[in-house]
Amino acid sequence: MRRLLPLCLVCLSLCAGVPGSRAQAPEVGEQVTLRRDPGLSAGVRRALARLPDKVQAGLLVRDLNTGELLEAREADLSLIPASNVKLVTAASVLVDRGGAGGWWSTELTVPAAEVGRARVSHLTLRGDADPTLTGTDGPDSLRALARQVYARGVREARAVQVDEGGLDAATWKGLALGVPMTAVRLAEWHDRPPASAAEARARMGAALIRELRRAGVRVLSSTVTPAPAFLRYTPPPRTDERGRPLPPDPFIPVGHRPEEGVASVRSASPFHVLAATLRPSDNLRAEELLATLAVRPGGDGTLPGALARERAVLRRLNVDLTGVRLVDGSGLGRENRLTARALVGLLKVMHDLPYPVGSPVAELPGHTSPAHRNAFSEALAQAGTGENVPAHDGRGGTLALRLRGSGLDVRAKTGTLPGVSSLTGYVTGKSGHTLAFALLMNGPEDTPILTLRAVQDGVVRALAEAH
């Protein structure tokens, strides 16, 4: 049984960091509920005693084999999580795509009346913001689309169009990255993303035209235009000989039919892009993943719509949203708020979701921990692998140089902003049980981050030893 604090305190917590207001100092958190939680073991207490002054910390630990709550300290404190927000983004995308066996898709269409013709008025590129689409590499590429178009008998197109109706790119421009999200984009843009939707359209169109011409399809115009909005056909009313209304005519005239696909590609499992996002803590990829939740018709095309779908996923997973506020997909915004309780709740549910049955691509030989065996935990960084972190291509990611020599199996997500450090994930205890933990720390902006990380590592070691 939990006892709620007065409504005014709840409102203060939920309103912290509202856009347009002055951001809260990072050391300020709101404890919005009181619960009967366990205390701390001696080793964890000693590790947390090394926290610098004025640093607030929220901690929760659950044994995933037994379900028991093991350790807690200020688990409902609403704190700035930094890149721990990426855990919410990744989990939401994994659930939205239907697990590690899901995909994104991109297609080229022609007017319905021109299907089967060698010469068409235009080809339209449409997609659901696939963050893995490339220009030339592999089956999920513009090159593969162009080859399909040629194989379908198309030899000439007067022009190319790009559908921009899936996302409202402007709603992402207010974020720290300032990069607009578009419904079709290329993975090669990662190091030099377009500054506007118009630039994205021009670059995408130019890349597609190159591949079409390379495949043998003449494109007469190099000008790339946005595709017009799709207008649903409304059949005229009908009546019988007595003037009584009849059902609409199911036949749609060719000129009013939607465009039909002549080529399509789809991505590999989202697992791979989740790992490429979480392990090195890639901010742009995180925002691109969030954008996939907004694409119409499943979403409303906006950043607020994507964030609303995230919250809907968390509610479906029965995650406690008290004190939770989400403003982006990467965690760069200091207005984000999470609690240790919400994060551990998410970790528990995601750990219980196994690889899809019969999915051969989900398990990576040599990298799968017998203690985990699920797409979410395997996408996390692994502590102590010793890889060169700047390379951003290793299993260890941002944890590669931490907890080296400990012998611990730790899969977790780091988070860092000035005065903010967090560590959330899984560790295998000496019992052989998998422990889910979340440790969020907020202090003054000049707080030494290395000191906070050392405290976190000490807590993880103590947890594994105690349990």
N, C-alpha and C positions, 0 to 999 in steps of 0.2 A: 504494500500500500504506500503510495507516495502522497506527500502533502504539497499543494501548490502554494507558492508565495503570492502576495497580493498582485493584482493585475498590473499595477503601475510598474512593478519591477520587470514583469514579462514584457511589457511594451517597451521599456527602456532597452532591453536586450535585443528585441526584434528590430527596433528602429536604429540601432547602432550602425553607423556607416551608410545611412540612406543617402543616395546621390543628391548632391546639392547642399548637404550639410557638411560641417567640418568633420574629417575622419577622427575616430577615437584614437587616443594614444594607445600604442600596442600593449601597454601593461594593464589596460583596463579590460576586465571581463565581467560578464554577468552570470551569476549562478542563479538559474531560474527554477530549479526544483531541488527538493531535499529528499534523499532516498536512504534506505538502510543498505549501505554497501559495505563490503569487507574493508578491513584496514590494510596496512602495508606490512610485508615481511621485513625482517631486520635488515637484510641486504639491500632491498629497494629503498628503505628509509635512509640507510647510510649514503646510498648513491645520490638521492635527492637532496640530502643535506649540503651537498656541494653547489647547489644552485646559487648564483649571485643574488644579491639583494634586489628587491623590487621585481623579481621575475615570478610571474604566475605560471603554474603548471597544472594541466589536467591529465590524469592517467586512468586508464581502465584496462584490465586484463581478464580474458575469459579462456577457460579450458574448452577447446572445441570438441574434445572427445567426450567429456562429461556434461558440458554446458554450464559448469559452475563458474561464477564470478570469483576470481582469485585475489585481485588487488584493485584498490581504487583510491584515488585522491582527486577531489574536485572534478569528478567525471562529467558534470553538467555545466562546467564553466564554458561559456561561449567565447571562443578565442579565434584570433587570426590564424588560419591553418597553413598559409603559403601554398606550396605545391601539393600538399595533401588533398587539395581540391581535385587534382587529377584523378584520384581514386574514385571520386563520385562520377567524373566525366567518363572514365573507362568503364566502370560498372554499368552506367546507364546505356552506353553504346553497346556493350556486350549483350545486355538484356534486350535492348531494342532490336538488335540484329538477329536475335534468336539463338545466341550462343556462339561458340567458336566456329560453327559451321555456316554462319551467315555470310553476306557479301554486300557490296555496293555495285551499282550498274551504271553504264553509260551507253547511249544509243544514238544512231543517226537515222533521221526520218525524212520522208519525201511526202508531198501532197498525195492524198489517197487517189486522186484522179490520174496520177502519173506513175503509179506502181507498175513495174514491168517495162517502162520505157527506157531507152538508151540515153535520152536527153531529158533532163529534169530542170525545172525552174530554180530549185534551190534544195540544198541539203541542210537540215537543222540538227545541231548537236544539243542533246539533252542529257541531264544526269542528276544524280542525287548526292552530289558533293563528294564523290569517291576520293578520299585523300591519297589513294595509291595509284591513281591513273597516271600513266607516263606517256611521253610522246612517241618513243620508238621501241621500248623494251618489253618483250614478252606478250602474253595473250591479253593483258589488260592495258591496252595502249591505243593511241590514235592510229598507229600503223596497222594494227589488227583490224580496226574499224574500216580503214581505207581499203584494205585488201578484200574485206567482205563486200563492200560496195561494188568493187570491180567484179567480183565473182557473181554478184547478182545481176550483172549486165549493164550497170550504169557506166556510161562512157563520157558523159559531159554534164556539168552543172553550171548554170549561169552564175550562181552565187552561193555563199555559205552564210548561214545564220547561227547564232548562239542563243539558246534559251536562257534568259536571265530571270524568269518568273519564279524559279524555285526558292530563291533567297532574296531578302531585302538587304543587300550588301551594306547599306549605310548604317544599319543598326549595330554593326560590329566596330565602326570607326571610333567610337568613344572609349574603347578599351586601351589598356596600356600599350599593346602591340600596335594599335592603329591600322591593322590590316583588314581590308574588307573581305568577307567570305562570299564566294560565288558558287553556283550550283555545278559548274564544271571548272576544274583547276588541274594543274599538273604537279606531280611530286617534285619535278625538277625546279620548280619555282621556290623551293624551301629557303634557299640562301638569298634569293632576290625576289621576294613576293611583290605582286603588283600593288601599286598605291591606290588604285581605284578600280571600280567595276569596268569602266571603259578600257583601261589598260589591260585588264584581265581578258576582256573580250577580244581585243586586238591581238594579243599574244597567242591566245588559244586559237583564234581563227587562222592566223598566219601559220601556226604549227600544223593545223589540220589540212590547210590547203597544200602545204609542202608534201604531206603524206599522201593526199589524194593524187596529186600530180605524179608522185613517185610510183604509185600503184597503177597509173595509166588512165586516171580520170581527169579530163580537162576541166579546169575551173576558170570561167571566163573573166570573173571580176575578183580582184584582190581586196575589195572593200567588204568588211565583215559587219553585219548589222545585227541588232538584237531581234529575236523572233517576236512577232506580234503576239499579244495575249490571246490565248485560246478562248473562243466564244462558243459556248455550248449551244447546239442547235435546238431550237424550240419549234416543234412541228405545228403547223396551223391547225386551228380547231376544225373538227369534222362533225357533220350531222347526217342523220338518215333522211329518207324522203319525207318524213313527217316533221323534220326539224329537231328531232331529239339528238342530244350530244352522243358522239361515239368516242371510243378510246382513240388516242393519238395513233397515227399511222406509224408502224414500227420501221418502215423503210426510210432511210436517211439518204437524201440525194447526194450523189458523189461529191458535188461541190461543197457540201456542208460536213462531210465526214472528217474526223480528225486525221492528222498525218499518220502514216503507217511506217513502221520500222523496216529499214533495209540492212541494218548492221547493229550488233550489240556486243558488248563485252562486260564481264563482271570481275570483281576483285577476288583475290584469294581471301582466306579467313581473316576477319578483323583482328585475330589474335596477334598477328605479326606487327600490325601498326600500333596496337596497344603496347606491345613490348618496346617498340621503337619510340614510344611516347613516354612511358613510365620509367624505364631504366635510366635514360640520360636526362629525364625531366625536361622534355622538349615542349616549350610553351606554344609555339606556332602549331605543332601537330595537335596539341590539346584543344586549341581553339577550333581547328579544322574538324576534329572529332565532334565537338559540341555542335558545330554547324550542321552535321549530318542529322541531328535530332530535329532541326527546324525545317528541313526541306519540305516544300509543298508536294503532294497534297496531305501527307501525314502530319506535317506541322504547319505553322502559319507563316514561315519564312523569316521570322525575326529572332533576334537574340533573346528578348524576354520570353518568346514562345519556347525556345530551346531550353531555357532555364526552368520554365514551368513543366516541361516534359521530364526534366531531370527529377524535379520534386515528385512528380507523379510516379516515376519509377521507384523512388525511395519509399513512397507510401505503399506501393504494391509489395515491396520487400519488407514492410513492417519496420522500417528504420525510424527511430524516434527523431522527429524533426524539431523538437524544442531547442531553441537557441541557434538554429541553422539558418544561414543566409548565404545565397549563392549569387555572384554577380558576373562570373566568367568561367571559362573552362580550364584555365591554366593555374589560377591561384595568385596571379600577379596583383590583383586588386586587393587593397587592404580593407575593403568593406566586406570581404568574405568572412563568414563565421562558421565554425564547426565545433562540435563537442567530442570529447573522447568517447562518450557513450554512442553517439551517432556513428562514428567511424568503426567502432568495434561491432556494432550491430550490422553495419554493411559488410565488414570482413567475415562475420559468421555466415551470413546468407550466401555470399559469393563463394566461400569455401565449400559450402554444401552443394554447389552446382558443379557436377562432374563434366568431363569431356563428353560431347555428344556421342552416343553409341554408334560405332561403325565409322567414325571420322578418322581416317588414317593420318591427316595432316595436323591434327591437334597436338599430338605428342611428339616432342622433339627428342630423339635418341641422345642419351648422354647428358641431357639437361633437365630431365624430369625427376623431381624428388618423389620417392615413394610415399612420403608423408603428405604430399599435397595433391598431385595429379588432377589439377583443374586449371582451366585456361587463365583465370584471373590471377591466382597466386604465382603461376609460372611466368606471367608477364612482368612481375616485379623484379627490381634489382636484387641481386644476391650478395650478401656481405662477404668481404674478405677474399674475393677472387684475385685481387692484385693487379687487375688490368689497368691500362693507362686511361684514366677517366676522360681526358679531353678527346680521346678517339671516339667516344660515344657509340661504340659498336660492340661492346662486350656484354657478357651476361651480368657483370657486376654493376655497371652503370655508376650512379652516384654513391653506391655503397662499396665499390670495389676495394677501396683502401681502408675501410673501417672494419673493426673487429677481426683483423687479420690474426691468424694463429689461435683464435678462440676455439676452433673446432665446432662452432655453432652453425646450425642451418637456419639462417635468417633471410627471409624474403620480405622486403619492406619498401616504403616510399618515404623519401626525405622531403623536407620543405624548408626553404630559407628565404627570408626577407630581413632587412635591417631590424634587429631586435626580436626577430621571430625565428624559431627553429622547431621542427616537428619531425617525428618518426613514427610511422604507423605500419603494421604488417604482422607477419607470423614468425614465431621462433619455436623450434622443437625443444621442449624441456627435457630434463634428465629422465623423466618418467616415460619418454617416448611420445607424449601427447603433444598435439599442436596447440600452441597458445596464440590467441589473437590479442594484440596490444595496440594502444594508441597513446602517444605522449606528445602533448602540445605545450609549447613554451612561448610566452610573450613577455618581453621586458622593454626597457628603454632602448632606443635605437642604437645606442653605443654599446650595448651588451655584447661581450665577446662571443661570437658564434661558436668558435672552437671549444670554448668552455661548455656551452650548452650541449654540443655534440658529445663531448666526453661524458657528461652526465647521462645522456641518453644511452650511450654504449654501456656505461656502468649499470644502468637499470636493466638493460636487456640481458647482460651477463647474470645479474642477480636473479632475474626471473627464471632463466633456464636452470640455474642452480637450485632455486627454491622449489621448483615444480617439475 
